[in-house]
Amino acid sequence: MVKLNSAVLQEFAKRGLSINEGIAVDARLVKSASKPMSNDDLRREKERRSGPEGEWTGMVSR
């Protein structure tokens, strides 16, 4: 990742660009901290969130 970051910054510098603070990272390069819910879990969560008339009943808790 460090080599990639250096290469990107060098390319920016060649083109007269710079980043003064922070860094832009392509999200495809970063492993997600979360994982998608399974279809069964999604179905259960939808049922849990729906009241008798399909109204929202509360926040998600895991």
C-alpha positions as CSV (number, residue, x, y, z in Angstrom):
1,M,0.0,0.0,0.0
2,V,2.9,2.3,0.8
3,K,4.4,1.7,-2.6
4,L,1.1,2.4,-4.3
5,N,0.6,5.6,-2.3
6,S,4.1,6.8,-3.3
7,A,3.5,6.0,-6.9
8,V,0.2,7.9,-6.9
9,L,1.7,10.9,-5.2
10,Q,4.7,10.9,-7.6
11,E,2.3,10.9,-10.6
12,F,0.3,13.8,-9.0
13,A,3.6,15.7,-8.6
14,K,4.6,15.1,-12.2
15,R,1.3,16.7,-13.2
16,G,1.7,19.7,-10.8
17,L,-0.9,18.4,-8.3
18,S,-0.5,17.8,-4.6
19,I,-2.4,16.7,-1.6
20,N,-1.9,18.9,1.4
21,E,-3.8,16.8,4.0
22,G,-5.3,13.4,4.0
23,I,-5.2,10.8,1.2
24,A,-7.7,9.5,-1.3
25,V,-7.9,5.7,-1.4
26,D,-9.9,3.7,-3.9
27,A,-12.4,1.7,-1.8
28,R,-11.6,-1.4,-3.9
29,L,-8.2,-1.5,-2.3
30,V,-9.4,-1.5,1.3
31,K,-10.9,-4.6,3.0
32,S,-14.3,-3.8,4.5
33,A,-14.8,-3.9,8.2
34,S,-18.3,-5.2,7.8
35,K,-19.9,-8.1,6.0
36,P,-23.2,-8.3,4.1
37,M,-26.1,-9.8,5.9
38,S,-27.4,-13.2,4.6
39,N,-30.8,-13.3,2.8
40,D,-32.2,-15.1,5.8
41,D,-30.9,-12.5,8.2
42,L,-32.3,-9.7,6.0
43,R,-35.7,-11.3,5.9
44,R,-35.7,-11.7,9.7
45,E,-34.6,-8.1,10.2
46,K,-37.4,-6.8,7.9
47,E,-39.9,-8.9,9.8
48,R,-38.6,-7.6,13.1
49,R,-38.7,-4.0,12.0
50,S,-42.3,-4.2,10.7
51,G,-45.2,-3.7,13.0
52,P,-48.7,-5.1,12.4
53,E,-49.3,-2.5,9.7
54,G,-45.7,-2.5,8.3
55,E,-44.6,0.5,10.3
56,W,-41.1,1.0,11.6
57,T,-40.8,-0.3,15.2
58,G,-37.2,0.7,16.2
59,M,-33.5,0.8,15.5
60,V,-31.4,-2.2,14.4
61,S,-29.5,-3.9,17.2
62,R,-27.0,-6.6,16.6
